[in-house]
Amino acid sequence: MIKWLVTVVLALVLFAGLTPLLRRMGIGRLPGDLQVRLRGRDYSLPIASTVLLSLLAMLVARFI
């Protein structure tokens, strides 16, 4: 259980760090991604992008 928690946290940190690069490529602006502005702060919930990147990672892992 702890392995999964560490993996999820590392994936979230990696995704958060690569967000500016990924937005330039179009990831983070898909139809299922939510962006909310509350009290002058922008919050992003990249649901569709996360699913897309997870499927891509699964395909890469399967062929390696």
mmCIF file of the N, C-alpha and C atoms, coordinates in Angstrom:
data_MODEL
# 
_entry.id   MODEL 
# 
loop_
_atom_site.group_PDB 
_atom_site.id 
_atom_site.type_symbol 
_atom_site.label_atom_id 
_atom_site.label_alt_id 
_atom_site.label_comp_id 
_atom_site.label_asym_id 
_atom_site.label_entity_id 
_atom_site.label_seq_id 
_atom_site.pdbx_PDB_ins_code 
_atom_site.Cartn_x 
_atom_site.Cartn_y 
_atom_site.Cartn_z 
_atom_site.occupancy 
_atom_site.B_iso_or_equiv 
_atom_site.pdbx_formal_charge 
_atom_site.auth_seq_id 
_atom_site.auth_comp_id 
_atom_site.auth_asym_id 
_atom_site.auth_atom_id 
_atom_site.pdbx_PDB_model_num 
ATOM 1   N N  . MET A 1 1  ? 0.823   -1.183 0.000   1.00 0.00 ? 1  MET A N  1 
ATOM 2   C CA . MET A 1 1  ? 0.000   0.000  0.000   1.00 0.00 ? 1  MET A CA 1 
ATOM 3   C C  . MET A 1 1  ? 0.874   1.256  0.000   1.00 0.00 ? 1  MET A C  1 
ATOM 4   N N  . ILE A 1 2  ? 1.965   1.227  0.717   1.00 0.00 ? 2  ILE A N  1 
ATOM 5   C CA . ILE A 1 2  ? 2.835   2.400  0.792   1.00 0.00 ? 2  ILE A CA 1 
ATOM 6   C C  . ILE A 1 2  ? 3.545   2.620  -0.546  1.00 0.00 ? 2  ILE A C  1 
ATOM 7   N N  . LYS A 1 3  ? 3.861   1.543  -1.263  1.00 0.00 ? 3  LYS A N  1 
ATOM 8   C CA . LYS A 1 3  ? 4.489   1.693  -2.579  1.00 0.00 ? 3  LYS A CA 1 
ATOM 9   C C  . LYS A 1 3  ? 3.581   2.479  -3.521  1.00 0.00 ? 3  LYS A C  1 
ATOM 10  N N  . TRP A 1 4  ? 2.281   2.155  -3.498  1.00 0.00 ? 4  TRP A N  1 
ATOM 11  C CA . TRP A 1 4  ? 1.342   2.857  -4.371  1.00 0.00 ? 4  TRP A CA 1 
ATOM 12  C C  . TRP A 1 4  ? 1.222   4.317  -3.985  1.00 0.00 ? 4  TRP A C  1 
ATOM 13  N N  . LEU A 1 5  ? 1.209   4.600  -2.704  1.00 0.00 ? 5  LEU A N  1 
ATOM 14  C CA . LEU A 1 5  ? 1.107   5.976  -2.239  1.00 0.00 ? 5  LEU A CA 1 
ATOM 15  C C  . LEU A 1 5  ? 2.333   6.783  -2.668  1.00 0.00 ? 5  LEU A C  1 
ATOM 16  N N  . VAL A 1 6  ? 3.500   6.213  -2.527  1.00 0.00 ? 6  VAL A N  1 
ATOM 17  C CA . VAL A 1 6  ? 4.731   6.887  -2.949  1.00 0.00 ? 6  VAL A CA 1 
ATOM 18  C C  . VAL A 1 6  ? 4.723   7.101  -4.465  1.00 0.00 ? 6  VAL A C  1 
ATOM 19  N N  . THR A 1 7  ? 4.264   6.103  -5.216  1.00 0.00 ? 7  THR A N  1 
ATOM 20  C CA . THR A 1 7  ? 4.208   6.217  -6.667  1.00 0.00 ? 7  THR A CA 1 
ATOM 21  C C  . THR A 1 7  ? 3.258   7.324  -7.102  1.00 0.00 ? 7  THR A C  1 
ATOM 22  N N  . VAL A 1 8  ? 2.103   7.399  -6.475  1.00 0.00 ? 8  VAL A N  1 
ATOM 23  C CA . VAL A 1 8  ? 1.126   8.435  -6.820  1.00 0.00 ? 8  VAL A CA 1 
ATOM 24  C C  . VAL A 1 8  ? 1.671   9.818  -6.483  1.00 0.00 ? 8  VAL A C  1 
ATOM 25  N N  . VAL A 1 9  ? 2.290   9.964  -5.329  1.00 0.00 ? 9  VAL A N  1 
ATOM 26  C CA . VAL A 1 9  ? 2.838   11.261 -4.929  1.00 0.00 ? 9  VAL A CA 1 
ATOM 27  C C  . VAL A 1 9  ? 3.956   11.684 -5.887  1.00 0.00 ? 9  VAL A C  1 
ATOM 28  N N  . LEU A 1 10 ? 4.835   10.762 -6.246  1.00 0.00 ? 10 LEU A N  1 
ATOM 29  C CA . LEU A 1 10 ? 5.904   11.089 -7.195  1.00 0.00 ? 10 LEU A CA 1 
ATOM 30  C C  . LEU A 1 10 ? 5.346   11.462 -8.564  1.00 0.00 ? 10 LEU A C  1 
ATOM 31  N N  . ALA A 1 11 ? 4.319   10.767 -9.009  1.00 0.00 ? 11 ALA A N  1 
ATOM 32  C CA . ALA A 1 11 ? 3.703   11.092 -10.296 1.00 0.00 ? 11 ALA A CA 1 
ATOM 33  C C  . ALA A 1 11 ? 3.070   12.478 -10.264 1.00 0.00 ? 11 ALA A C  1 
ATOM 34  N N  . LEU A 1 12 ? 2.412   12.821 -9.170  1.00 0.00 ? 12 LEU A N  1 
ATOM 35  C CA . LEU A 1 12 ? 1.810   14.151 -9.051  1.00 0.00 ? 12 LEU A CA 1 
ATOM 36  C C  . LEU A 1 12 ? 2.861   15.253 -9.020  1.00 0.00 ? 12 LEU A C  1 
ATOM 37  N N  . VAL A 1 13 ? 3.958   15.010 -8.325  1.00 0.00 ? 13 VAL A N  1 
ATOM 38  C CA . VAL A 1 13 ? 5.034   16.002 -8.270  1.00 0.00 ? 13 VAL A CA 1 
ATOM 39  C C  . VAL A 1 13 ? 5.665   16.165 -9.652  1.00 0.00 ? 13 VAL A C  1 
ATOM 40  N N  . LEU A 1 14 ? 5.881   15.059 -10.344 1.00 0.00 ? 14 LEU A N  1 
ATOM 41  C CA . LEU A 1 14 ? 6.447   15.111 -11.691 1.00 0.00 ? 14 LEU A CA 1 
ATOM 42  C C  . LEU A 1 14 ? 5.512   15.843 -12.646 1.00 0.00 ? 14 LEU A C  1 
ATOM 43  N N  . PHE A 1 15 ? 4.236   15.539 -12.584 1.00 0.00 ? 15 PHE A N  1 
ATOM 44  C CA . PHE A 1 15 ? 3.254   16.186 -13.449 1.00 0.00 ? 15 PHE A CA 1 
ATOM 45  C C  . PHE A 1 15 ? 3.161   17.678 -13.147 1.00 0.00 ? 15 PHE A C  1 
ATOM 46  N N  . ALA A 1 16 ? 3.204   18.044 -11.886 1.00 0.00 ? 16 ALA A N  1 
ATOM 47  C CA . ALA A 1 16 ? 3.152   19.463 -11.510 1.00 0.00 ? 16 ALA A CA 1 
ATOM 48  C C  . ALA A 1 16 ? 4.388   20.212 -11.993 1.00 0.00 ? 16 ALA A C  1 
ATOM 49  N N  . GLY A 1 17 ? 5.544   19.566 -11.951 1.00 0.00 ? 17 GLY A N  1 
ATOM 50  C CA . GLY A 1 17 ? 6.772   20.208 -12.409 1.00 0.00 ? 17 GLY A CA 1 
ATOM 51  C C  . GLY A 1 17 ? 6.838   20.352 -13.919 1.00 0.00 ? 17 GLY A C  1 
ATOM 52  N N  . LEU A 1 18 ? 6.214   19.429 -14.632 1.00 0.00 ? 18 LEU A N  1 
ATOM 53  C CA . LEU A 1 18 ? 6.242   19.467 -16.092 1.00 0.00 ? 18 LEU A CA 1 
ATOM 54  C C  . LEU A 1 18 ? 5.027   20.165 -16.703 1.00 0.00 ? 18 LEU A C  1 
ATOM 55  N N  . THR A 1 19 ? 4.165   20.720 -15.884 1.00 0.00 ? 19 THR A N  1 
ATOM 56  C CA . THR A 1 19 ? 2.940   21.346 -16.374 1.00 0.00 ? 19 THR A CA 1 
ATOM 57  C C  . THR A 1 19 ? 3.193   22.434 -17.414 1.00 0.00 ? 19 THR A C  1 
ATOM 58  N N  . PRO A 1 20 ? 4.129   23.367 -17.213 1.00 0.00 ? 20 PRO A N  1 
ATOM 59  C CA . PRO A 1 20 ? 4.332   24.389 -18.255 1.00 0.00 ? 20 PRO A CA 1 
ATOM 60  C C  . PRO A 1 20 ? 4.749   23.796 -19.606 1.00 0.00 ? 20 PRO A C  1 
ATOM 61  N N  . LEU A 1 21 ? 5.614   22.805 -19.587 1.00 0.00 ? 21 LEU A N  1 
ATOM 62  C CA . LEU A 1 21 ? 6.039   22.162 -20.826 1.00 0.00 ? 21 LEU A CA 1 
ATOM 63  C C  . LEU A 1 21 ? 4.880   21.410 -21.478 1.00 0.00 ? 21 LEU A C  1 
ATOM 64  N N  . LEU A 1 22 ? 4.114   20.691 -20.668 1.00 0.00 ? 22 LEU A N  1 
ATOM 65  C CA . LEU A 1 22 ? 3.002   19.912 -21.200 1.00 0.00 ? 22 LEU A CA 1 
ATOM 66  C C  . LEU A 1 22 ? 1.892   20.803 -21.750 1.00 0.00 ? 22 LEU A C  1 
ATOM 67  N N  . ARG A 1 23 ? 1.671   21.969 -21.156 1.00 0.00 ? 23 ARG A N  1 
ATOM 68  C CA . ARG A 1 23 ? 0.646   22.887 -21.663 1.00 0.00 ? 23 ARG A CA 1 
ATOM 69  C C  . ARG A 1 23 ? 1.010   23.417 -23.039 1.00 0.00 ? 23 ARG A C  1 
ATOM 70  N N  . ARG A 1 24 ? 2.282   23.627 -23.282 1.00 0.00 ? 24 ARG A N  1 
ATOM 71  C CA . ARG A 1 24 ? 2.706   24.069 -24.616 1.00 0.00 ? 24 ARG A CA 1 
ATOM 72  C C  . ARG A 1 24 ? 2.438   23.001 -25.660 1.00 0.00 ? 24 ARG A C  1 
ATOM 73  N N  . MET A 1 25 ? 2.443   21.730 -25.235 1.00 0.00 ? 25 MET A N  1 
ATOM 74  C CA . MET A 1 25 ? 2.179   20.629 -26.158 1.00 0.00 ? 25 MET A CA 1 
ATOM 75  C C  . MET A 1 25 ? 0.682   20.330 -26.267 1.00 0.00 ? 25 MET A C  1 
ATOM 76  N N  . GLY A 1 26 ? -0.162  20.986 -25.472 1.00 0.00 ? 26 GLY A N  1 
ATOM 77  C CA . GLY A 1 26 ? -1.603  20.783 -25.545 1.00 0.00 ? 26 GLY A CA 1 
ATOM 78  C C  . GLY A 1 26 ? -2.173  19.917 -24.442 1.00 0.00 ? 26 GLY A C  1 
ATOM 79  N N  . ILE A 1 27 ? -1.326  19.301 -23.652 1.00 0.00 ? 27 ILE A N  1 
ATOM 80  C CA . ILE A 1 27 ? -1.810  18.477 -22.546 1.00 0.00 ? 27 ILE A CA 1 
ATOM 81  C C  . ILE A 1 27 ? -2.093  19.396 -21.367 1.00 0.00 ? 27 ILE A C  1 
ATOM 82  N N  . GLY A 1 28 ? -3.255  19.254 -20.777 1.00 0.00 ? 28 GLY A N  1 
ATOM 83  C CA . GLY A 1 28 ? -3.685  20.153 -19.714 1.00 0.00 ? 28 GLY A CA 1 
ATOM 84  C C  . GLY A 1 28 ? -4.792  21.061 -20.188 1.00 0.00 ? 28 GLY A C  1 
ATOM 85  N N  . ARG A 1 29 ? -5.094  21.001 -21.476 1.00 0.00 ? 29 ARG A N  1 
ATOM 86  C CA . ARG A 1 29 ? -6.179  21.794 -22.046 1.00 0.00 ? 29 ARG A CA 1 
ATOM 87  C C  . ARG A 1 29 ? -7.152  20.905 -22.810 1.00 0.00 ? 29 ARG A C  1 
ATOM 88  N N  . LEU A 1 30 ? -7.254  19.655 -22.431 1.00 0.00 ? 30 LEU A N  1 
ATOM 89  C CA . LEU A 1 30 ? -8.175  18.725 -23.067 1.00 0.00 ? 30 LEU A CA 1 
ATOM 90  C C  . LEU A 1 30 ? -9.588  18.980 -22.554 1.00 0.00 ? 30 LEU A C  1 
ATOM 91  N N  . PRO A 1 31 ? -10.621 18.482 -23.249 1.00 0.00 ? 31 PRO A N  1 
ATOM 92  C CA . PRO A 1 31 ? -12.001 18.743 -22.831 1.00 0.00 ? 31 PRO A CA 1 
ATOM 93  C C  . PRO A 1 31 ? -12.357 18.281 -21.417 1.00 0.00 ? 31 PRO A C  1 
ATOM 94  N N  . GLY A 1 32 ? -11.715 17.276 -20.879 1.00 0.00 ? 32 GLY A N  1 
ATOM 95  C CA . GLY A 1 32 ? -12.032 16.796 -19.538 1.00 0.00 ? 32 GLY A CA 1 
ATOM 96  C C  . GLY A 1 32 ? -11.236 17.447 -18.426 1.00 0.00 ? 32 GLY A C  1 
ATOM 97  N N  . ASP A 1 33 ? -10.394 18.413 -18.748 1.00 0.00 ? 33 ASP A N  1 
ATOM 98  C CA . ASP A 1 33 ? -9.567  19.094 -17.753 1.00 0.00 ? 33 ASP A CA 1 
ATOM 99  C C  . ASP A 1 33 ? -10.319 20.301 -17.193 1.00 0.00 ? 33 ASP A C  1 
ATOM 100 N N  . LEU A 1 34 ? -10.277 20.448 -15.897 1.00 0.00 ? 34 LEU A N  1 
ATOM 101 C CA . LEU A 1 34 ? -10.982 21.544 -15.245 1.00 0.00 ? 34 LEU A CA 1 
ATOM 102 C C  . LEU A 1 34 ? -9.984  22.581 -14.751 1.00 0.00 ? 34 LEU A C  1 
ATOM 103 N N  . GLN A 1 35 ? -10.326 23.841 -14.969 1.00 0.00 ? 35 GLN A N  1 
ATOM 104 C CA . GLN A 1 35 ? -9.520  24.940 -14.448 1.00 0.00 ? 35 GLN A CA 1 
ATOM 105 C C  . GLN A 1 35 ? -10.452 25.887 -13.707 1.00 0.00 ? 35 GLN A C  1 
ATOM 106 N N  . VAL A 1 36 ? -10.118 26.170 -12.440 1.00 0.00 ? 36 VAL A N  1 
ATOM 107 C CA . VAL A 1 36 ? -10.968 26.984 -11.586 1.00 0.00 ? 36 VAL A CA 1 
ATOM 108 C C  . VAL A 1 36 ? -10.140 28.132 -11.042 1.00 0.00 ? 36 VAL A C  1 
ATOM 109 N N  . ARG A 1 37 ? -10.723 29.309 -10.998 1.00 0.00 ? 37 ARG A N  1 
ATOM 110 C CA . ARG A 1 37 ? -10.065 30.468 -10.402 1.00 0.00 ? 37 ARG A CA 1 
ATOM 111 C C  . ARG A 1 37 ? -10.870 30.886 -9.168  1.00 0.00 ? 37 ARG A C  1 
ATOM 112 N N  . LEU A 1 38 ? -10.222 30.796 -8.016  1.00 0.00 ? 38 LEU A N  1 
ATOM 113 C CA . LEU A 1 38 ? -10.845 31.183 -6.754  1.00 0.00 ? 38 LEU A CA 1 
ATOM 114 C C  . LEU A 1 38 ? -9.948  32.176 -6.039  1.00 0.00 ? 38 LEU A C  1 
ATOM 115 N N  . ARG A 1 39 ? -10.522 33.312 -5.719  1.00 0.00 ? 39 ARG A N  1 
ATOM 116 C CA . ARG A 1 39 ? -9.813  34.350 -4.964  1.00 0.00 ? 39 ARG A CA 1 
ATOM 117 C C  . ARG A 1 39 ? -8.459  34.706 -5.566  1.00 0.00 ? 39 ARG A C  1 
ATOM 118 N N  . GLY A 1 40 ? -8.400  34.806 -6.883  1.00 0.00 ? 40 GLY A N  1 
ATOM 119 C CA . GLY A 1 40 ? -7.177  35.208 -7.546  1.00 0.00 ? 40 GLY A CA 1 
ATOM 120 C C  . GLY A 1 40 ? -6.154  34.111 -7.779  1.00 0.00 ? 40 GLY A C  1 
ATOM 121 N N  . ARG A 1 41 ? -6.476  32.893 -7.419  1.00 0.00 ? 41 ARG A N  1 
ATOM 122 C CA . ARG A 1 41 ? -5.562  31.765 -7.631  1.00 0.00 ? 41 ARG A CA 1 
ATOM 123 C C  . ARG A 1 41 ? -6.164  30.815 -8.652  1.00 0.00 ? 41 ARG A C  1 
ATOM 124 N N  . ASP A 1 42 ? -5.309  30.258 -9.482  1.00 0.00 ? 42 ASP A N  1 
ATOM 125 C CA . ASP A 1 42 ? -5.749  29.289 -10.481 1.00 0.00 ? 42 ASP A CA 1 
ATOM 126 C C  . ASP A 1 42 ? -5.501  27.880 -9.972  1.00 0.00 ? 42 ASP A C  1 
ATOM 127 N N  . TYR A 1 43 ? -6.537  27.049 -10.047 1.00 0.00 ? 43 TYR A N  1 
ATOM 128 C CA . TYR A 1 43 ? -6.430  25.646 -9.680  1.00 0.00 ? 43 TYR A CA 1 
ATOM 129 C C  . TYR A 1 43 ? -6.739  24.815 -10.910 1.00 0.00 ? 43 TYR A C  1 
ATOM 130 N N  . SER A 1 44 ? -5.949  23.796 -11.143 1.00 0.00 ? 44 SER A N  1 
ATOM 131 C CA . SER A 1 44 ? -6.118  22.947 -12.306 1.00 0.00 ? 44 SER A CA 1 
ATOM 132 C C  . SER A 1 44 ? -6.350  21.509 -11.863 1.00 0.00 ? 44 SER A C  1 
ATOM 133 N N  . LEU A 1 45 ? -7.368  20.883 -12.450 1.00 0.00 ? 45 LEU A N  1 
ATOM 134 C CA . LEU A 1 45 ? -7.648  19.471 -12.209 1.00 0.00 ? 45 LEU A CA 1 
ATOM 135 C C  . LEU A 1 45 ? -7.584  18.751 -13.556 1.00 0.00 ? 45 LEU A C  1 
ATOM 136 N N  . PRO A 1 46 ? -6.411  18.276 -13.940 1.00 0.00 ? 46 PRO A N  1 
ATOM 137 C CA . PRO A 1 46 ? -6.232  17.675 -15.271 1.00 0.00 ? 46 PRO A CA 1 
ATOM 138 C C  . PRO A 1 46 ? -6.679  16.216 -15.314 1.00 0.00 ? 46 PRO A C  1 
ATOM 139 N N  . ILE A 1 47 ? -7.974  15.995 -15.280 1.00 0.00 ? 47 ILE A N  1 
ATOM 140 C CA . ILE A 1 47 ? -8.507  14.634 -15.225 1.00 0.00 ? 47 ILE A CA 1 
ATOM 141 C C  . ILE A 1 47 ? -8.254  13.901 -16.539 1.00 0.00 ? 47 ILE A C  1 
ATOM 142 N N  . ALA A 1 48 ? -8.642  14.492 -17.658 1.00 0.00 ? 48 ALA A N  1 
ATOM 143 C CA . ALA A 1 48 ? -8.472  13.827 -18.958 1.00 0.00 ? 48 ALA A CA 1 
ATOM 144 C C  . ALA A 1 48 ? -6.995  13.661 -19.304 1.00 0.00 ? 48 ALA A C  1 
ATOM 145 N N  . SER A 1 49 ? -6.191  14.646 -18.985 1.00 0.00 ? 49 SER A N  1 
ATOM 146 C CA . SER A 1 49 ? -4.755  14.545 -19.266 1.00 0.00 ? 49 SER A CA 1 
ATOM 147 C C  . SER A 1 49 ? -4.108  13.442 -18.443 1.00 0.00 ? 49 SER A C  1 
ATOM 148 N N  . THR A 1 50 ? -4.546  13.284 -17.205 1.00 0.00 ? 50 THR A N  1 
ATOM 149 C CA . THR A 1 50 ? -4.005  12.233 -16.353 1.00 0.00 ? 50 THR A CA 1 
ATOM 150 C C  . THR A 1 50 ? -4.341  10.853 -16.905 1.00 0.00 ? 50 THR A C  1 
ATOM 151 N N  . VAL A 1 51 ? -5.576  10.689 -17.371 1.00 0.00 ? 51 VAL A N  1 
ATOM 152 C CA . VAL A 1 51 ? -5.971  9.412  -17.973 1.00 0.00 ? 51 VAL A CA 1 
ATOM 153 C C  . VAL A 1 51 ? -5.152  9.141  -19.232 1.00 0.00 ? 51 VAL A C  1 
ATOM 154 N N  . LEU A 1 52 ? -4.984  10.153 -20.068 1.00 0.00 ? 52 LEU A N  1 
ATOM 155 C CA . LEU A 1 52 ? -4.203  9.997  -21.298 1.00 0.00 ? 52 LEU A CA 1 
ATOM 156 C C  . LEU A 1 52 ? -2.750  9.630  -20.998 1.00 0.00 ? 52 LEU A C  1 
ATOM 157 N N  . LEU A 1 53 ? -2.127  10.322 -20.053 1.00 0.00 ? 53 LEU A N  1 
ATOM 158 C CA . LEU A 1 53 ? -0.737  10.024 -19.704 1.00 0.00 ? 53 LEU A CA 1 
ATOM 159 C C  . LEU A 1 53 ? -0.607  8.653  -19.034 1.00 0.00 ? 53 LEU A C  1 
ATOM 160 N N  . SER A 1 54 ? -1.608  8.246  -18.274 1.00 0.00 ? 54 SER A N  1 
ATOM 161 C CA . SER A 1 54 ? -1.582  6.920  -17.650 1.00 0.00 ? 54 SER A CA 1 
ATOM 162 C C  . SER A 1 54 ? -1.655  5.819  -18.702 1.00 0.00 ? 54 SER A C  1 
ATOM 163 N N  . LEU A 1 55 ? -2.506  5.996  -19.693 1.00 0.00 ? 55 LEU A N  1 
ATOM 164 C CA . LEU A 1 55 ? -2.589  5.012  -20.768 1.00 0.00 ? 55 LEU A CA 1 
ATOM 165 C C  . LEU A 1 55 ? -1.295  4.951  -21.558 1.00 0.00 ? 55 LEU A C  1 
ATOM 166 N N  . LEU A 1 56 ? -0.695  6.093  -21.797 1.00 0.00 ? 56 LEU A N  1 
ATOM 167 C CA . LEU A 1 56 ? 0.580   6.134  -22.506 1.00 0.00 ? 56 LEU A CA 1 
ATOM 168 C C  . LEU A 1 56 ? 1.674   5.428  -21.704 1.00 0.00 ? 56 LEU A C  1 
ATOM 169 N N  . ALA A 1 57 ? 1.712   5.672  -20.402 1.00 0.00 ? 57 ALA A N  1 
ATOM 170 C CA . ALA A 1 57 ? 2.704   5.011  -19.540 1.00 0.00 ? 57 ALA A CA 1 
ATOM 171 C C  . ALA A 1 57 ? 2.471   3.509  -19.491 1.00 0.00 ? 57 ALA A C  1 
ATOM 172 N N  . MET A 1 58 ? 1.203   3.085  -19.490 1.00 0.00 ? 58 MET A N  1 
ATOM 173 C CA . MET A 1 58 ? 0.893   1.667  -19.471 1.00 0.00 ? 58 MET A CA 1 
ATOM 174 C C  . MET A 1 58 ? 1.366   0.992  -20.761 1.00 0.00 ? 58 MET A C  1 
ATOM 175 N N  . LEU A 1 59 ? 1.157   1.649  -21.894 1.00 0.00 ? 59 LEU A N  1 
ATOM 176 C CA . LEU A 1 59 ? 1.610   1.089  -23.157 1.00 0.00 ? 59 LEU A CA 1 
ATOM 177 C C  . LEU A 1 59 ? 3.127   0.996  -23.231 1.00 0.00 ? 59 LEU A C  1 
ATOM 178 N N  . VAL A 1 60 ? 3.809   2.015  -22.753 1.00 0.00 ? 60 VAL A N  1 
ATOM 179 C CA . VAL A 1 60 ? 5.264   1.987  -22.745 1.00 0.00 ? 60 VAL A CA 1 
ATOM 180 C C  . VAL A 1 60 ? 5.777   0.875  -21.834 1.00 0.00 ? 60 VAL A C  1 
ATOM 181 N N  . ALA A 1 61 ? 5.178   0.728  -20.650 1.00 0.00 ? 61 ALA A N  1 
ATOM 182 C CA . ALA A 1 61 ? 5.596   -0.301 -19.711 1.00 0.00 ? 61 ALA A CA 1 
ATOM 183 C C  . ALA A 1 61 ? 5.327   -1.703 -20.249 1.00 0.00 ? 61 ALA A C  1 
ATOM 184 N N  . ARG A 1 62 ? 4.263   -1.858 -20.999 1.00 0.00 ? 62 ARG A N  1 
ATOM 185 C CA . ARG A 1 62 ? 3.925   -3.159 -21.526 1.00 0.00 ? 62 ARG A CA 1 
ATOM 186 C C  . ARG A 1 62 ? 4.908   -3.626 -22.595 1.00 0.00 ? 62 ARG A C  1 
ATOM 187 N N  . PHE A 1 63 ? 5.408   -2.691 -23.388 1.00 0.00 ? 63 PHE A N  1 
ATOM 188 C CA . PHE A 1 63 ? 6.325   -3.052 -24.465 1.00 0.00 ? 63 PHE A CA 1 
ATOM 189 C C  . PHE A 1 63 ? 7.787   -3.084 -24.038 1.00 0.00 ? 63 PHE A C  1 
ATOM 190 N N  . ILE A 1 64 ? 8.087   -2.669 -22.832 1.00 0.00 ? 64 ILE A N  1 
ATOM 191 C CA . ILE A 1 64 ? 9.477   -2.704 -22.355 1.00 0.00 ? 64 ILE A CA 1 
ATOM 192 C C  . ILE A 1 64 ? 9.746   -3.960 -21.581 1.00 0.00 ? 64 ILE A C  1 
# 
